[in-house]
Amino acid sequence: MHVILGIIYHSIGGFASGSFYMPYNKVKKWAWESYWIIGGIFSWLIVPPLAAYLTVPGFADIIRDASSTVLYFTFVMGLLWGIGGLTYGLGVRYLGMSLGNSVTLGFCAAFGAIVPSIYYSINPTAGKISFTDMLASPGGKIVLLGVLVCIIGIAISGKAGMMKENDISEEESKKSVAEFSLVKGLIIAVISGILSSFMNFGIEAGKPMADVAVAQGYNPLFQNNVAYVVILWGGLTTNMIWCAILSLKNKTYGDFVNTSSPIAKNVMFSALAGTTWFLQFFFYGMGESKLGNGASSWILHMSTIILTANMWGIVRHEWSGTSKKTKLTITAGIATIILSVFLVGIGNSM
């Protein structure tokens, strides 16, 4: 039952993450950096402490009493993740919902699922599943196979993106993705995928705070909400600095008072995007508390996001005008990712 609930929670969180960028498409006459930082203020500064207060009312005291080492590493992981989150938005901007998410989150899934377990092999911690533990058990081997299958699925999806570029003209491509650029998008997506995995490392670094929350009698389902507050301070710092630089460079800081744009609607859609984005980790924390295996939780979460993003890519006609072979290739990529979800779920249950 715990496994089933874990998969359901991860599916809800993955759907939220795979869908969060959609409201940004409704923003009019604002530069990317303007709506990105408004959404970020909600997803990194406003909503996380609100969610923590509602689920772990004593979260502020837990953070205050945490050791400086725990706070430092949790915050730094958030800073690095923030760069990944920033470039994630650019990856979707240049590649579209379908291909951008597939490539970015494929790398993110692999790094986020494997690296923590390797770390615990070098630095053993009670109760943590190391890479050695995974290799020694049948279930762990199936989880690792699921990670490999997921990466194969991402490679197939990336191949479909290259085929798409050859199938249709630049003008046709930009009808669905206004700033489509395969080379620029792929470079950014790879960087983003690697750095975005640091969210998982941040969750691991903040585990002592989550453990305190459980020890104080709070529902284990929401234990990670304490760590999110600190992690996302790091993410906010990175994104705030970069968006401020872009606003000064492009002179777009006037967007917020530009009466020719629908300011209220733009803020509303940006806030909706930011809030939806945070829901992914709210439900991720719930799913992780049920599954317990960091690798399983991370790969399930990433795979569900990819599937959702590809669904939106179809809705937005991002593959219209491509050949039957290209459509079959992206379908094969999605199917392979679905297979990886089942493999990880089976391995975790063992």
C-alpha positions, 0 to 999 in steps of 0.5 A: 500500500505504501508503494502504491501511495508513493507512486500516486503522490509522485504522479501528482507532483510530476503532473504539477511540474510538467504543467507549471510552465503552461501559465507562462504561455499566457503572459503577454508583453513581458520579457522572460526574466520578468515573468520568471522572477515573479513566478519564482517569488511565489514558488521559492519564497511565499508558498514554501513557508506557507506549506511548511507552516500548515503541515509542520507549524514549528518549522521555523524553530527547527530551522533556527536550531539546526546546525550551521553545517546542515543549513550551509550544505542545504542552502548551497545545494539550493544555490546549485539547483537554482542554476539548474532551475534557471537553465531549465526554464531556458531549455523549455524556452528553446526546445519546447515542452516535450523535447526540453523536458525530456532531455533536461529531466533525463540527465536530472533523473540519472544524476539525482538517482545514482549520485546520492547512493554513491555518496552513501557508499563512500560516507556510510550513514545509518538507514541510507541505501548506498550504491553497494546496497543496491547492487547487492539486492535484486530489487536494487538491481531492478531500480538501477535497470530502471534508471538505465532504461529511463536514460535510453528513453531520453536518448530516443526522445532526443533523437526524435527532436533532431528528426523533427528539426530535419522534418520541418522548416524553421518557420513551421517549428517556431509556430509551436516553439517561438524561439526554437533552437536545437543546439542552444537548447540541447547545451542548456538542457544538459547543463540544467539536467545535471545541476537540477539534480542538486535538489535531491542532494539538498533534500538529503543534506536537509534530512536532519531537519526532517528527522527532527520534525518527525521526532517532534511528532509531526506527520512524516508525510510532510517532513521534507517541507522544512528542508524545502524552505532552506533549499529554495532560499538558495534557488531564489538567490541564484534566480534573483541575481540572474533575472536582475542582471537580465532586467538591467541589461535588457532594460525590461525592469519597466515591465512591471509598470508598463500599462500597455501590458495586462499587468494584473493578469501577468502577475496572476499567471506567473503566480499560478505557474510558481505555485504549481511548480512548488506543488511538485516538491510538496507531493514529492516529499509525500511520495518519498516518505512512502517509498523511502528509496531516494533513487526510486523516488527521484526516477519516478518523479522525473519520469512522470514529469517527462510524460506530462510535459510530452502530453502538453507538447502534443496538446500544443502541436509541437510535433505537427508537420513531422513525419510518421517516423519522427512521431513513432520515435518520440512515441517509442521514447515515451513508452520506454520512459513508462517502462522505466517507471514500472521497473523502478516501482517493481524494484522498490517493492522488492 
